[in-house]
Amino acid sequence: MAMSESKQLSLFFFFFFSLFVAFSLAANVTYDSRSLIIDGQRKLLLSASIHYPRSVPAMWPGLVSTAKEGGVDVIETYVFWNGHELSPGNYYFEGRYDLVKFVKIVQQAGLYLILRIGPFVAAEWNFGGVPVWLHYVPGTVFRTDNEPFKSHMQNFTTLIVNLMKREKLFASQGGPIILAQIENEYGDIERVYGDGAKPYAMWAAKMAVSQDIGVPWIMCQQYDAPDPVINTCNSFYCDQFTPNSANKPKFWTENWPGWFKTFGARDPHRPPEDIAFSVARFFQKGGSLQNYYMYHGGTNFDRTAGGPFITTSYDYDAPIDEYGLARLPKWGHLKELHKAIKLCEHALLYNEPTVLTFGPLQEAHIYTDSSGVCAAFISNVDEENDKMLTFQNVSYHLPAWSVSILPDCKNVAFNTAKVRHRTNIVEMAPEKLKASAISPEKGLGNLQWDVFTEKAGIWGDADFSKNGFVDHLNTTKDSTDYLWYTTSLHVDESEKFLSKGGSHPIIRVESKGHALHAFVNKELKASASGNGSDITFKFESQITLKAGINEIALLSMTVGLQNGGPFYEWVGAGITSVKIDGFNKGTIDLSSNTWIYKIGLEGEHLNIYKPDGLNNVKWVSTPNPPQNQPLTWYKAVVDAPYGDDPVGLDMIQMGKGQVWLNGEPVRRYWPRTSSIHDECPPKCNYRGKFMPNKCSTGCGEPTQRWYHVPRSWFRPSGNVLVIFEEKGGDPTKISFSRRVVTGVCGFISDNYPFGDLDSWDKNSEFNGEAKVTLHLKCPESKLISSIRFASFGTPNGTCGSYLKGNCHDPASISVVEKICANKIECTIALSKENFNMDLCPGLSKTLAVEAACS
C-alpha cells in the first residue's frame, strides 16, 4: 500500500526531530574509582589532542574525521588565552581561533571533547599561552597566590565557560564537552613557589568547580588536587600512576607519541611499537582514559611558537602529520590497538583483574566475570629477551617490551611489537614558483620579484636612547621579534690596526638571548644565537673599523618566548655586554655607551606584508633579485601549486626570516642545521623506555626545511608571497613542494596475530584456515603501478631499503604483482595458495613488499 506524501513528510520530520533530540539531550557525567560514567554507563575513552589554532578551519573537519577513523572517542584541546585576549578585555574568536566552530565540528562528528582551559598551557606555545601584557600589569606574578594574576585568570576562565554554556556545548547541556581542565602541570614546580603555591592551587580548583559546568574538572600533574577535581598523569608511561584518592579514576592526559623540535637540533621520533606498548600497559593496569599529546601537532603559525627556539613545525611525529595526512604505520598500528582494547571494554571496566606472574618481568591481567566475559593482557617488559609463556594451557610468543591483547582470553588480537599496518612513502615533490597570470604586465616567463631593503640600524626616528643596555622583552613587549641596539665609536688615526698588516680588531658580544646579527658600518659582520638547551650566547668576530666615526648596529632577535618553568615570565633577552679588542690601549668596553634603540623593522611598521600595506614602500622590480643580501624584503605574485595535495614552502637556500602568503602568517623560517657531531642511530630500537634523544634523524641536516602553507590560504592565481630575509639567501631557489604519497610498504610474519578486528567474534575458534594478511593501499586517484620489492622468506631491512634474506621464494614478485598490480588496494595472504609455505622448515616466514603509487 502506497504511503501518502504528507505521511512521508511527517515521518521524515519525526525522524529528524528524534535524531536532533537524541544528540542534544543533556548527559549526566560523573565518575567513580574505575572510570568516567556517562548516563550510567562506564566509558573507556581514547582521546586525541588537536589544537585548533595550529591548523586552519578548512582542515578541522578532515583532522577530526581522520582521528575518528583512527579509533578515538574524544578530541582534546587547550584554550589559548593570548590568542583570544589580545589586550585587556579585547577578545578575538575568529579564523584559527574560532573555538566554538571547532567544538561544534567535533560534536558533529559524534565525538566527545576535553576542554583544557588552563589558562596557562605551556604547550611549547609563546609565553605558555598567557598574554604578554599581563606581565606588565603592576604587581602581577604568574601562577601563585597573587591577586592581579588570579583576577585575570578567573575572568578569562569564566569568559570561556560562559561562551561554552551559551552555545550549550557542555555535556550537561547536550554538548560534547565531558571534562574541563584548570591549570596545567603545576604540581611539578609547586614547591618552587613557596608559601603562595598551595593556596593558589587550591584556589584554582575551587574557582573552577564554582563555575558549575555540570561535568568533572581535572588537574594534570597536580598531586594534591582536592576533591572533586581529578588529578591526572602526563608522561611517556603512566601505567604506574595512582590517583590521589581511591574514589578517582586513572586518567592519562598526555601520552607523548613523539616530541617537539627546536631550531638546530635533531628530529625526534617515537616508534609505534613503544607507543602501543605504553597504551596497552596503561589499560592493563587499570587505566580508563588516555589522550595522545599530540595526535595532530600542526603548525606554529605566526609568532606562536614558544620555547624559545621551537620550530614553526609542531609536527610532533604525531599519528596525523603536520599537513593532515595519516602517518603510517603509526596511525594504523594505533588504530588496530584501539580496536583490540575496545573489544575488552566491558570486561575491563566492570571487573577486577586476576594477576598472574610468569617471571620478574612477565605478567598477565585477566578480567572475567560469571557471565563468561573474559579478556587478558599479557605483558613482557624485558627490554632484550623474547619469551614463550604458557597461559591457560596455550603457549604464547611475546617479543621483548610488548603486550598481547586477548579479548577472549584465548586468541591474540593484537601484539604491540608486531606492526601489521602498511607504511606510506611520503615525499615533498618540488614545483618551481610560477608567475601568476593576474600580473601580465610583469610577464609570465621568469618570475618577477619586488625588492625592498631595510636600513642597517635606526630607521626613521629613534624610539629612545639610554646609557647601557635595556632588556629586549621589556622594550618590545613581544610586539615584534626585532630590536635594534645602535651606538657609535670614534677611532683615532693612530690605531695600529689601521696600518697595513695590522691585526683586525675583534668584537665580543654577550647576550641573554636569543639571536643577533652584528653590523659594522652597515655591513653584516657576524650572526650568533643560543639554542633550545641554552638561550644565552657569546660570540667574537673580526671586524674592520675606519678612522673617524664607526657605527655599531646590533639587531637582537627573539625566537619565541619562554613557555614554562618557575617564574618564567621574568626570563629576559637581549644584549648584556659589547667589547672590542685590539686598540692601542687594549679593550674598549661599549656596554656603558649611549645606545640608540629602535623597536622592530620599517617593513613591519608599514605592514608591507599585508594586502592593504603592500604599497606603503617603493619596491624595486627585477627578474634577478639580490642574493645573499641581508635585511631584504622580497615580494612575488605566484600561482597556486598544482592539485589539492598539502603544500610546503622549501626554504633550504634561505638564511633566516619570516614569510607570509596573501597576508596570512606562515612566519618564522630558519633552515638551521643540526650539529654534525650529533649521533643519529642507524636503526631505532623500540625496546626499553623512550626518551626524546633515543631515536633521532636529521643529524647534520636542517631541522626544518619545509614550511606548511595551508591550501585554503591560496587563491587560484594572484597569490602574493612576501619574505623578509635577515642575513641573506637565494630567493630564486625557493619552491613550493606538494606532500604526496609515492609508494607503500608492508612487512608481516606468519607469527603475527590474524583475524579481522572489525568482525571479531569472541566465541569463534580460530582454526588453521585463518591467515595472516598484508593490506596495501594507495591514495585515492592512484594505483599500485609497480612492485619495487617483494620477498617471502627471511627478508630484512625497513621500508625503502628491504633486502632479501637467505630464505627467499623466487615467485614472490610475480605473486604480489598478480594480486596487486594496477589496483588501488589489495590484500595478500600468507597462504599455500600464494607462497611456498614449506620453504626453509623451522623458520618463521616473513613477507616484505614495496610498491609504487602513481
C-alpha positions in Angstrom: 0.0 0.0 0.0 1.5 3.4 -1.0 2.2 5.9 1.7 0.9 9.4 1.1 3.3 12.3 0.6 2.1 14.1 3.7 2.6 11.0 5.8 6.1 10.5 4.4 6.9 14.1 5.3 5.5 13.7 8.8 7.7 10.6 9.3 10.7 12.4 8.0 10.3 15.3 10.3 9.6 13.0 13.2 12.8 11.1 12.5 14.8 14.3 12.1 13.4 15.7 15.3 14.0 12.5 17.2 17.6 12.4 15.9 18.1 16.1 16.9 16.7 15.4 20.4 18.9 12.3 20.8 22.0 14.3 20.0 21.1 17.3 22.1 19.9 15.6 25.3 21.7 16.6 28.4 24.1 13.9 29.6 24.9 13.1 33.2 28.7 12.9 33.5 30.1 11.5 36.8 32.9 9.2 37.8 34.0 6.6 40.3 37.2 4.9 41.1 37.1 3.0 37.8 36.1 5.3 35.0 34.1 8.3 33.8 30.4 7.4 33.8 28.1 9.0 31.2 24.4 8.4 31.7 25.1 5.5 33.9 27.5 3.7 31.5 31.1 3.3 32.2 33.3 4.6 29.4 36.8 3.5 28.3 38.0 6.5 26.4 40.7 7.1 23.8 41.5 10.7 23.2 43.4 12.7 20.6 44.9 16.2 21.0 44.3 18.6 18.1 44.9 22.2 18.8 42.6 24.4 16.8 45.0 27.4 16.1 47.7 25.0 15.0 45.8 24.2 11.8 43.1 26.2 9.9 39.3 25.9 9.9 39.3 24.3 6.4 41.4 21.4 7.9 39.4 20.9 11.0 36.7 18.5 9.6 39.3 16.3 7.9 41.5 16.1 11.0 38.6 15.2 13.3 37.4 12.6 10.7 40.8 11.0 10.4 41.1 10.9 14.2 37.7 9.2 14.5 38.6 6.8 11.7 41.7 6.0 13.8 39.5 4.8 16.6 39.4 7.7 19.1 36.3 8.7 21.0 37.4 12.2 22.2 39.2 15.2 20.9 41.3 17.2 23.4 42.4 20.8 23.0 43.9 23.6 25.1 42.4 27.1 25.1 45.0 29.7 24.1 44.5 32.7 26.3 46.9 35.0 24.4 45.3 34.1 21.1 41.9 35.2 22.4 42.6 38.2 24.7 44.8 40.4 22.6 44.7 43.2 25.2 42.7 43.5 28.4 39.1 43.0 27.5 39.8 42.8 23.8 38.7 39.4 22.6 39.2 37.5 19.4 37.4 34.3 18.3 37.7 34.3 14.6 39.7 32.3 12.0 42.1 29.9 13.6 40.8 31.0 17.0 37.1 30.2 16.4 36.9 27.8 19.3 33.1 27.4 19.1 33.3 26.3 15.5 36.0 23.8 16.3 34.0 22.3 19.2 30.9 22.1 17.0 32.8 20.2 14.3 33.9 17.7 17.0 30.2 17.4 18.1 29.0 16.9 14.5 31.5 14.1 14.2 29.9 12.3 17.1 32.9 12.6 19.4 33.4 13.9 22.9 35.7 16.8 23.8 38.1 17.6 26.7 38.5 21.3 27.1 41.8 22.2 28.8 41.1 25.8 29.7 44.3 26.3 31.7 44.6 29.1 31.0 48.3 28.6 31.4 49.0 25.8 28.9 52.8 25.5 28.3 52.4 23.5 25.1 55.6 24.9 23.5 53.4 27.9 22.8 54.5 31.5 23.1 54.6 32.6 26.8 52.8 29.4 27.8 49.6 30.9 26.4 49.4 33.7 28.9 49.1 37.2 27.4 52.4 39.1 27.5 50.5 42.3 28.5 49.6 40.6 31.8 53.3 40.6 32.9 53.2 44.4 32.8 50.1 44.8 34.9 51.6 46.3 38.1 52.1 43.8 40.9 51.5 40.7 38.8 53.3 37.4 39.4 52.1 34.5 37.4 50.8 31.2 38.9 51.0 31.9 42.6 48.7 33.4 45.2 48.8 36.8 43.5 45.6 38.8 43.3 46.2 40.5 39.9 47.0 37.2 38.2 44.1 35.3 39.9 41.7 38.1 38.9 42.6 38.0 35.2 42.8 34.2 35.2 39.3 33.9 36.7 37.9 36.5 34.3 39.2 34.6 31.3 38.2 31.2 32.6 34.7 32.5 33.3 34.5 34.0 29.8 35.3 30.7 28.2 32.9 28.8 30.4 30.1 31.2 29.7 30.9 31.0 26.0 30.6 27.3 26.0 27.4 27.5 28.2 25.8 30.0 25.8 26.4 27.6 22.9 25.2 24.6 25.0 28.5 22.8 24.5 28.9 21.1 27.9 27.7 17.5 28.0 25.3 18.6 30.8 23.6 20.7 28.2 23.7 18.2 25.4 27.1 19.2 24.1 30.3 17.2 23.6 32.5 18.5 26.5 32.8 15.8 29.1 35.8 17.1 31.0 37.4 20.5 31.6 40.9 21.3 32.9 42.1 24.1 35.2 45.9 25.0 35.5 48.5 22.7 33.9 51.4 20.6 35.4 51.7 22.9 38.4 52.5 20.1 40.8 55.8 19.6 39.1 57.0 23.1 40.1 54.7 23.9 43.0 57.4 23.8 45.7 59.5 26.5 44.0 56.7 29.0 44.5 56.9 28.6 48.3 54.1 29.7 50.6 52.0 31.1 47.7 51.8 27.8 45.8 49.3 25.6 47.6 46.9 28.4 48.3 47.0 29.2 44.6 46.4 25.6 43.5 43.5 25.1 45.9 42.0 28.5 44.8 42.3 27.4 41.2 40.5 24.2 41.8 37.7 25.9 43.9 37.3 28.6 41.3 36.9 26.0 38.6 34.3 23.9 40.4 32.3 27.1 41.3 31.8 27.6 37.5 29.1 24.9 37.7 29.6 23.3 34.3 28.0 20.0 35.1 31.0 17.9 34.1 34.1 17.0 36.1 37.2 19.1 36.3 40.8 17.7 36.0 44.2 19.0 37.0 47.1 17.2 35.3 50.3 16.5 37.4 48.6 18.1 40.4 49.4 15.6 43.1 47.2 17.4 45.8 44.2 18.2 43.6 41.3 18.5 46.0 38.0 16.6 45.6 36.1 16.6 43.4 38.8 17.6 40.9 40.6 14.5 39.3 44.4 14.6 39.2 45.8 13.0 36.0 49.1 11.9 34.6 51.4 13.3 31.9 54.3 11.2 30.7 55.7 8.8 28.2 54.4 6.0 30.5 51.6 6.2 33.1 50.9 2.5 33.9 52.3 3.0 37.4 50.3 6.2 38.1 47.9 6.1 41.0 45.3 8.9 41.6 45.5 10.8 44.9 42.1 9.4 46.1 40.6 5.9 46.0 37.5 7.5 44.6 39.1 8.9 41.5 39.7 7.1 38.1 43.1 6.6 36.5 43.4 9.2 33.6 46.3 9.9 31.3 46.0 13.4 29.8 49.3 13.4 27.9 50.9 10.4 26.3 53.6 11.9 24.0 53.7 9.8 20.8 56.6 12.0 19.6 58.3 15.2 20.6 58.8 18.8 19.6 61.7 20.2 17.6 64.0 23.2 18.2 65.9 25.0 15.5 69.3 23.5 15.1 68.5 20.2 16.9 67.8 16.7 15.7 64.4 15.3 14.6 63.0 13.0 17.4 60.8 10.0 16.6 59.0 7.6 18.9 58.4 4.1 17.5 54.8 3.0 17.1 55.7 -0.3 18.9 56.6 1.7 22.1 53.6 4.0 22.0 51.3 0.9 21.6 53.1 -0.8 24.5 52.6 2.2 26.8 48.9 2.4 26.0 48.3 -1.3 26.4 50.1 -1.3 29.7 48.1 1.6 31.0 44.8 -0.1 30.3 46.2 -3.4 31.5 46.9 -1.8 34.9 43.5 -0.2 35.4 43.5 3.0 33.3 40.3 4.1 31.6 41.1 7.4 29.7 44.2 8.0 27.6 45.0 11.0 25.5 47.7 11.3 22.8 49.5 14.6 23.1 49.7 15.3 20.1 47.5 13.2 17.7 47.9 16.1 15.2 50.6 18.6 16.2 50.1 21.0 13.3 52.0 24.3 12.7 53.1 27.2 14.9 51.8 29.8 12.5 52.6 33.5 13.0 54.8 34.0 16.1 53.0 31.5 18.3 56.0 29.1 18.8 57.5 29.2 22.3 60.5 27.5 23.8 62.4 29.6 22.9 63.6 28.1 19.6 60.6 25.8 19.0 60.3 25.3 15.2 57.4 26.6 13.2 56.5 23.0 12.6 54.8 21.3 15.5 54.5 18.0 13.7 55.5 16.1 16.9 55.9 12.9 14.9 52.2 12.5 15.6 49.8 9.9 14.1 48.4 12.7 11.8 51.3 14.7 10.4 51.6 18.5 10.2 50.0 18.6 6.8 46.9 16.5 7.8 48.0 13.1 6.4 47.8 9.9 8.4 51.3 9.0 9.4 51.7 5.3 8.5 52.3 2.9 10.1 51.9 4.8 13.4 48.3 5.9 12.8 47.3 2.4 11.5 49.1 0.5 14.3 47.4 2.6 16.9 44.0 2.2 15.1 44.4 -1.6 15.4 45.4 -1.2 19.1 42.2 0.8 19.8 40.0 -1.8 18.2 41.6 -4.5 20.3 41.2 -2.5 23.5 37.6 -1.7 22.7 36.9 -5.4 22.3 37.8 -5.6 26.0 35.9 -2.6 27.2 33.2 -4.2 29.2 35.5 -6.8 30.8 38.0 -4.1 31.8 35.5 -1.6 33.3 33.2 -3.9 35.2 35.6 -6.4 36.8 38.7 -6.5 39.0 41.7 -8.3 37.4 43.3 -11.5 38.5 47.1 -11.1 38.1 49.3 -14.0 37.1 53.1 -13.7 37.3 55.3 -15.7 34.9 58.6 -14.2 35.8 60.1 -11.0 37.2 59.2 -9.1 34.0 56.2 -11.0 32.7 52.6 -10.9 33.9 49.0 -11.3 32.8 46.0 -9.4 33.9 42.8 -11.4 33.4 39.4 -9.6 33.6 36.5 -12.0 33.8 33.0 -12.4 35.3 30.4 -15.1 35.9 28.7 -14.4 32.6 31.7 -15.8 30.8 33.2 -12.4 29.7 37.0 -12.7 29.7 39.8 -10.5 28.4 43.5 -10.9 29.1 46.5 -8.6 28.7 49.9 -10.5 28.8 53.0 -8.4 29.0 56.7 -8.8 28.7 58.6 -5.8 30.0 62.0 -7.4 29.4 63.9 -4.9 27.3 66.0 -7.5 25.5 64.6 -11.0 25.5 61.5 -12.5 23.8 59.6 -15.0 25.9 57.4 -18.1 25.4 54.7 -18.1 28.1 52.0 -20.7 28.8 48.6 -19.3 29.7 45.6 -21.5 30.1 47.5 -24.4 28.6 48.3 -22.5 25.4 51.8 -21.2 24.5 52.2 -17.6 23.5 55.2 -15.8 22.0 55.8 -12.4 23.5 58.5 -10.2 21.9 60.6 -8.1 24.3 58.9 -5.0 25.5 55.4 -5.9 24.3 51.8 -6.6 25.3 49.5 -9.2 23.8 45.8 -8.5 24.0 43.4 -11.5 24.1 39.8 -10.2 24.0 38.5 -13.8 24.6 41.4 -15.0 26.8 42.3 -17.4 24.0 43.3 -15.7 20.8 45.8 -12.9 20.4 44.0 -10.0 18.6 47.0 -7.6 18.8 50.6 -7.5 19.9 52.1 -4.1 20.4 55.5 -5.1 18.9 54.1 -6.6 15.7 53.2 -3.9 13.2 50.9 -5.2 10.6 49.8 -1.9 9.1 51.3 -0.6 5.9 53.9 2.2 5.7 53.4 5.1 3.3 56.3 6.5 1.4 55.8 10.3 1.6 57.8 12.8 -0.4 57.9 16.6 -0.9 57.5 17.0 -4.7 59.0 20.3 -5.7 57.3 22.8 -8.0 59.1 25.9 -9.2 57.4 29.2 -8.2 55.2 30.2 -11.2 54.4 33.8 -12.1 50.7 34.5 -11.8 48.6 35.4 -14.9 47.0 38.1 -12.8 50.1 40.3 -13.3 50.7 40.2 -17.1 52.5 43.5 -17.1 55.3 41.7 -15.4 55.5 38.9 -17.9 54.7 35.2 -17.5 58.1 33.8 -18.2 60.6 34.3 -15.4 59.2 35.2 -12.1 59.4 38.9 -11.3 60.4 40.0 -7.8 59.8 43.2 -6.0 62.6 44.1 -3.5 62.8 46.5 -0.6 65.9 46.8 1.6 65.8 47.7 5.3 68.3 50.2 6.7 71.0 48.5 8.9 70.4 50.3 12.2 67.9 53.1 13.1 65.2 53.8 10.5 63.0 56.8 10.9 63.2 58.5 14.3 64.8 56.6 17.2 62.5 55.3 19.9 64.8 56.3 22.7 68.4 56.4 23.8 70.0 55.2 27.0 73.4 54.7 28.6 73.8 51.0 28.7 71.5 48.2 27.7 67.8 47.6 28.0 66.1 44.2 28.3 64.8 43.2 24.9 61.5 41.8 26.0 60.7 44.6 28.4 61.3 47.0 25.5 59.4 45.3 22.7 56.8 43.6 24.9 56.8 40.9 22.2 55.2 43.3 19.6 58.0 42.1 17.3 61.0 39.7 17.2 63.4 42.6 16.5 65.1 45.3 18.5 68.0 47.5 17.2 70.8 48.4 19.5 73.0 51.1 17.9 76.0 53.1 19.0 79.0 54.9 17.5 82.7 54.6 18.1 85.4 57.1 17.2 88.7 55.5 16.0 91.8 57.6 16.1 94.1 57.6 13.1 97.0 56.4 15.3 95.4 53.0 16.0 97.8 50.3 14.9 95.1 48.1 13.3 94.6 50.8 10.7 98.1 50.4 9.4 98.9 48.0 6.6 99.4 44.5 8.0 97.8 45.4 11.3 95.6 42.9 13.1 91.9 43.3 12.9 90.0 44.3 16.0 87.7 41.7 17.5 84.2 42.5 18.7 82.9 40.4 21.6 79.2 40.3 22.4 77.3 38.6 25.2 73.5 38.2 25.2 70.7 36.7 27.3 69.2 35.5 24.1 68.0 34.6 21.6 69.8 35.6 18.4 71.7 38.5 16.9 73.1 40.0 13.7 76.0 42.4 14.1 76.5 45.2 11.5 79.5 47.5 11.4 79.3 50.5 9.2 76.1 49.0 7.5 77.9 45.7 6.7 76.8 42.4 8.3 79.9 41.0 10.1 78.5 38.2 12.2 75.5 36.3 13.3 75.1 34.3 16.5 72.4 32.6 18.6 71.6 30.4 21.5 69.7 27.1 21.2 66.9 25.1 22.7 69.1 24.0 25.6 70.7 27.4 26.4 69.2 30.6 25.1 72.2 32.7 26.1 75.2 33.0 23.9 78.6 34.8 23.5 80.5 35.3 20.2 83.5 37.1 18.9 84.3 38.1 15.4 87.0 40.1 13.5 85.7 43.4 12.2 87.0 46.2 10.1 87.0 49.7 11.5 87.9 53.0 9.9 89.5 56.2 11.2 86.8 58.5 12.5 83.2 57.6 13.4 82.1 54.0 13.1 78.5 52.7 13.6 77.9 49.5 15.5 74.3 48.3 14.9 73.2 45.1 16.6 69.9 43.5 15.6 68.7 41.5 18.6 66.0 38.9 17.9 63.7 36.6 19.9 62.7 33.2 18.6 59.6 32.6 20.7 59.2 33.3 24.3 59.7 31.1 27.4 56.6 28.8 27.7 57.0 27.4 31.2 59.1 26.8 34.3 59.1 28.6 37.6 58.7 32.4 37.3 59.2 32.0 33.6 57.7 35.4 32.8 60.8 37.0 34.3 63.3 35.4 31.9 64.7 38.2 29.7 66.5 38.6 26.5 68.9 40.9 24.7 72.5 42.2 24.8 74.4 42.4 28.1 78.0 43.2 27.0 79.8 44.6 24.0 83.6 44.9 23.9 86.1 45.4 21.2 89.7 44.2 21.5 92.7 45.4 19.6 93.0 49.1 20.4 96.3 50.7 21.3 95.0 51.0 24.9 93.6 47.5 25.0 89.9 46.6 25.1 87.2 49.2 24.7 84.0 48.4 26.6 81.0 49.8 24.9 78.5 48.5 27.4 78.0 51.8 29.1 77.9 53.8 25.9 74.9 55.8 24.8 72.8 53.3 22.8 70.1 54.3 20.5 67.1 51.9 20.3 64.5 51.2 17.6 61.7 48.6 18.0 61.0 46.4 15.0 61.6 46.8 11.3 60.4 49.5 9.0 58.6 47.0 6.8 56.8 45.6 9.8 55.8 49.1 10.9 54.4 49.8 7.5 52.7 46.4 7.3 54.1 45.7 3.8 53.3 42.0 4.2 49.6 42.7 4.5 47.3 43.3 1.4 46.5 46.8 2.5 50.1 47.7 3.2 51.9 46.3 0.1 52.2 49.8 -1.5 53.5 51.5 1.6 57.1 51.4 0.3 58.7 51.8 -3.1 59.6 48.3 -4.3 62.2 47.8 -6.9 61.1 45.2 -9.6 63.6 42.8 -11.1 63.7 39.3 -12.6 67.1 38.9 -10.8 66.6 39.6 -7.1 69.7 40.2 -5.0 71.2 37.1 -3.4 72.9 36.8 0.0 71.8 40.3 0.9 70.7 40.9 4.5 67.7 42.8 5.7 65.8 42.3 2.4 62.1 42.1 1.7 61.1 40.1 -1.4 57.6 40.0 -2.9 56.3 37.9 -5.8 52.9 37.2 -7.3 52.6 33.4 -7.9 50.1 30.7 -8.9 48.9 28.1 -6.5 50.7 24.7 -6.8 49.0 22.1 -8.9 46.3 19.8 -7.5 45.0 19.6 -3.9 47.9 18.0 -2.1 49.2 19.7 1.0 51.8 22.3 0.4 55.1 23.3 2.0 57.5 26.1 1.1 61.0 25.0 0.6 63.4 27.5 2.2 66.6 25.4 2.2 68.5 28.1 0.3 67.4 31.0 2.5 69.0 32.1 5.8 66.6 33.2 8.5 63.5 35.3 8.4 59.7 35.4 8.1 57.2 34.7 5.4 53.6 35.5 4.5 51.1 34.4 1.8 48.3 36.8 0.9 48.9 38.4 4.3 48.5 35.1 6.2 51.4 34.5 8.6 53.5 31.4 7.9 56.1 33.4 9.8 59.4 32.2 11.1 61.7 30.2 8.9 65.2 29.1 9.7 66.8 26.1 8.0 69.3 25.9 10.7 71.5 22.7 10.5 71.8 20.4 13.4 75.3 19.6 14.6 77.3 17.1 12.6 78.6 15.9 15.9 75.2 14.7 17.0 74.8 10.9 16.6 71.7 9.6 14.9 71.2 5.8 15.4 71.3 3.9 12.2 68.3 1.9 13.5 65.8 2.7 16.2 65.3 0.0 18.8 61.8 0.3 20.2 62.6 -1.8 23.2 63.1 -0.1 26.5 62.0 3.3 27.9 61.8 6.1 25.3 63.4 9.5 25.8 63.4 12.3 23.2 67.0 11.7 22.2 66.7 8.0 21.8 65.5 7.7 18.1 66.5 10.7 16.1 67.1 11.5 12.5 68.4 14.5 10.6 71.9 14.8 12.1 73.8 17.4 10.0 70.6 18.4 8.3 68.3 21.4 8.6 65.9 20.9 11.5 63.1 22.4 9.3 63.4 22.8 5.5 59.7 23.0 4.5 57.0 25.4 6.0 53.4 24.4 5.8 51.2 26.8 3.7 47.6 25.7 4.1 45.7 25.1 0.8 42.9 27.4 2.0 45.3 30.3 2.0 45.8 30.1 -1.7 43.8 31.7 -4.5 43.8 30.1 -7.9 46.2 32.9 -9.1 47.4 36.2 -7.9 48.9 34.9 -4.6 51.2 37.5 -3.0 54.3 35.9 -1.4 56.2 38.2 0.9 59.5 37.2 2.5 61.8 39.1 4.9 65.3 37.7 4.9 67.5 38.7 7.8 71.0 37.6 6.8 71.0 36.6 3.1 69.8 33.8 0.9 68.8 33.0 -2.7 65.1 33.6 -3.3 65.3 32.2 -6.8 65.8 28.8 -5.2 62.5 29.0 -3.2 59.9 26.5 -4.3 56.6 25.1 -3.3 56.5 21.4 -2.6 53.5 19.1 -2.6 53.3 16.5 0.1 52.5 13.3 -1.8 52.3 9.6 -1.2 54.5 7.9 -3.8 54.5 4.3 -2.5 53.5 1.8 0.1 55.3 -0.9 2.0 54.3 -3.8 4.2 56.1 -6.3 6.4 54.3 -9.2 8.2 55.4 -12.6 9.5 53.5 -15.8 10.0 53.6 -15.4 13.8 51.7 -12.1 13.7 48.1 -12.1 15.1 45.5 -12.9 12.5 41.8 -12.2 12.2 39.7 -9.2 11.3 39.3 -7.0 14.3 36.2 -5.3 12.8 34.4 -8.6 12.7 36.0 -10.3 15.7 33.8 -13.0 17.3 34.8 -13.7 20.8 33.1 -17.1 20.7 34.8 -18.3 17.5 37.7 -20.7 17.5 40.5 -19.6 15.1 41.4 -22.7 13.1 44.1 -23.5 10.7 42.2 -21.7 7.8 42.8 -18.3 9.3 45.6 -16.4 7.5 47.9 -13.5 8.3 47.3 -10.9 5.6 49.1 -7.8 4.3 46.9 -5.0 3.1 48.4 -2.4 0.7 46.5 0.7 -0.4 47.4 3.8 -2.5 45.8 7.2 -2.0 42.6 7.9 -4.0 43.2 8.6 -7.7 46.4 6.5 -7.6 47.1 2.8 -8.4 49.7 0.3 -7.5 51.8 0.9 -10.6 54.7 -1.4 -9.9 56.2 -3.7 -7.3 59.7 -2.4 -6.4 60.4 -5.2 -4.0 58.8 -8.4 -2.8 60.2 -11.3 -0.8 58.6 -14.1 1.1 61.1 -15.9 3.3 63.5 -14.1 5.6 63.8 -10.6 4.2 65.1 -7.8 6.5 65.5 -4.0 6.5 63.0 -1.2 6.5 60.7 0.4 4.0 62.8 1.8 1.2 65.7 -0.5 2.0 64.4 -4.0 2.1 66.9 -6.8 1.4 66.4 -10.5 0.6 67.4 -13.0 3.2 69.0 -16.4 2.9 65.5 -17.8 2.5 63.5 -16.4 -0.4 60.6 -17.6 -2.6 61.6 -16.7 -6.2 57.9 -16.4 -7.1 57.4 -13.6 -4.6 57.2 -10.7 -7.1 55.1 -12.5 -9.6 52.6 -13.5 -6.8 52.3 -9.9 -5.5 52.1 -8.4 -9.0 49.2 -10.8 -9.9 47.3 -9.8 -6.7 48.1 -6.1 -6.6 49.2 -4.6 -9.9 47.0 -1.7 -11.2 44.7 -1.8 -8.2 44.1 0.9 -5.6 44.4 -1.6 -2.9 45.0 -5.3 -2.4 45.2 -8.0 0.3 47.9 -10.6 0.3 47.5 -13.7 2.4 50.4 -15.7 3.8 49.0 -19.0 2.4 50.0 -22.1 0.5 47.9 -20.8 -2.4 50.3 -17.8 -2.8 53.6 -19.0 -1.4 55.8 -22.0 -0.8 54.9 -22.4 2.9 57.3 -25.4 3.2 60.2 -23.1 2.4 63.0 -23.1 5.0 61.5 -25.6 7.5 61.7 -24.5 11.1 62.0 -20.8 10.3 59.3 -18.1 10.8 58.5 -16.7 7.4 58.0 -13.1 6.5 56.6 -11.1 3.6 58.1 -7.7 2.7 56.7 -5.6 -0.1 57.4 -2.2 -1.5 55.1 -0.9 -4.3 54.9 2.4 -6.2 51.7 4.5 -6.3 51.0 6.6 -9.4 
